């Protein structure tokens, strides 16, 4: 139990690092939550700070989820404070990753008002199921490029993940039918554990819920389109 709680605490603190707020203070002396959409995530950093800062913020937010889900769990497995939790390791990585997402959304370092957690959740899943996430990222980038709505890309990507896992695992059984030794050679191990399917479904519902205001703006035609130009 002590090791389990330590994993959750460390993952939460990693997720709580307020990347966009730090970038805003360092680059412009502002709180990004006072501008644009009022969100402390990568998308608003793009709008308020420009594409270079926005890209850096997004990549760091993704890394927070990856680190929490994989290296943190691996570290405590190698050096446990007590007995390592007797549970499915994928499930444990998902729990640790979600602790990071919660930290990102409710950051202890910035009044519990952070971002929406999409990038951090993506990072967690990149660490656990990189091949499936490459497909999801492709869907996200294509959607955003065509529509210039990050919210639409995020929603479609969230829905796509459990569908891809289900198709690969239960319909085409690609996890067994294809030779992944090439990927394993480059240290890429993709999981098709059923916990991912359940978790992916929950995340899809959660992402749609957290984007409910965006959905209303989309229907009313007032949703902000992503611009790659630098804001003044």
C-alpha positions, -999 to 999 in steps of 0.1 A, spaced: 0 0 0 29 24 8 44 18 -26 11 23 -43 4 56 -25 40 68 -33 34 61 -70 2 80 -70 17 110 -51 48 112 -73 27 109 -105 2 136 -93 31 160 -85 46 154 -119 13 161 -136 8 192 -115 37 210 -130 19 240 -146 38 242 -178 18 268 -197 16 291 -166 54 289 -161 59 296 -198 36 326 -196 53 340 -166 88 335 -181 81 348 -216 55 375 -211 51 380 -173 14 370 -176 -9 342 -164 -22 325 -196 -54 318 -178 -62 355 -180 -62 354 -218 -76 334 -247 -98 306 -235 -87 310 -199 -73 275 -200 -38 265 -187 -31 240 -215 -11 238 -246 -38 250 -270 -42 283 -251 -4 286 -250 -5 285 -288 -30 313 -289 -15 335 -262 23 328 -264 28 317 -301 34 284 -318 69 279 -305 59 282 -268 27 263 -275 46 234 -290 71 233 -261 43 234 -236 24 206 -253 54 184 -256 62 188 -219 26 181 -209 27 149 -230 60 139 -214 44 144 -179 19 116 -187 45 93 -202 69 97 -173 42 91 -147 29 60 -164 61 42 -173 94 54 -156 77 62 -123 61 28 -121 93 11 -133 114 30 -107 92 19 -78 91 -17 -92 129 -17 -91 132 2 -58 99 -3 -38 93 14 -5 75 -17 5 59 -46 -13 52 -37 -49 14 -37 -56 1 -71 -65 -20 -60 -95 -19 -59 -133 10 -36 -143 -9 -20 -171 -37 -12 -147 -11 3 -123 4 24 -151 -30 36 -161 -37 46 -125 -4 65 -122 -10 82 -155 -45 93 -144 -30 107 -112 -8 128 -135 -38 139 -155 -57 149 -124 -26 168 -113 -26 186 -147 -63 195 -144 -62 203 -107 -26 215 -102 -16 220 -66 9 246 -77 -17 270 -93 -48 270 -72 -61 237 -85 -70 254 -119 -50 238 -147 -56 225 -182 -80 199 -196 -56 170 -195 -57 159 -231 -19 161 -237 -10 145 -205 -35 116 -211 -21 112 -245 14 110 -231 4 83 -207 -11 62 -235 19 68 -257 40 52 -230 17 22 -226 4 16 -262 26 36 -286 15 19 -318 -22 25 -311 -14 61 -301 5 67 -333 -28 60 -351 -47 82 -328 -22 110 -332 -26 107 -369 -63 111 -366 -59 141 -343 -34 159 -366 -55 152 -397 -86 165 -381 -70 197 -367 -52 204 -400 -85 202 -419 -108 218 -394 -84 239 -373 -105 230 -343 -83 214 -316 -115 205 -297 -128 185 -326 -95 167 -330 -93 160 -293 -128 145 -292 -124 124 -323 -90 111 -311 -105 102 -277 -133 82 -293 -108 66 -318 -85 51 -291 -109 25 -276 -121 17 -311 -86 11 -323 -78 -11 -293 -110 -31 -298 -104 -36 -335 -68 -46 -331 -75 -69 -301 -109 -85 -308 -118 -80 -345 -87 -84 -366 -65 -97 -338 -36 -78 -351 -18 -81 -318 -13 -118 -326 -14 -117 -364 15 -93 -370 52 -96 -361 60 -68 -337 96 -79 -332 108 -50 -353 91 -26 -329 104 -45 -299 139 -42 -312 135 -4 -310 122 -6 -274 85 -2 -284 62 -26 -268 25 -21 -275 -1 -33 -250 -35 -45 -260 -45 -53 -225 -83 -52 -219 -78 -26 -192 -69 -2 -220 -102 -8 -237 -122 -1 -205 -100 29 -197 -102 43 -232 -140 42 -231 -140 61 -198 -115 87 -211 -136 92 -243 -167 100 -221 -146 122 -199 -130 142 -228 -164 148 -243 -177 160 -209 -148 184 -204 -153 197 -239 -190 203 -235 -185 241 -237 -165 237 -269 -192 215 -283 -218 243 -276 -195 268 -293 -191 245 -323 -228 243 -328 -232 281 -323 -203 288 -347 -183 307 -320 -155 281 -313 -120 295 -317 -100 281 -346 -63 274 -341 -40 299 -356 -2 292 -360 6 328 -361 22 345 -331 -2 365 -309 8 400 -298 
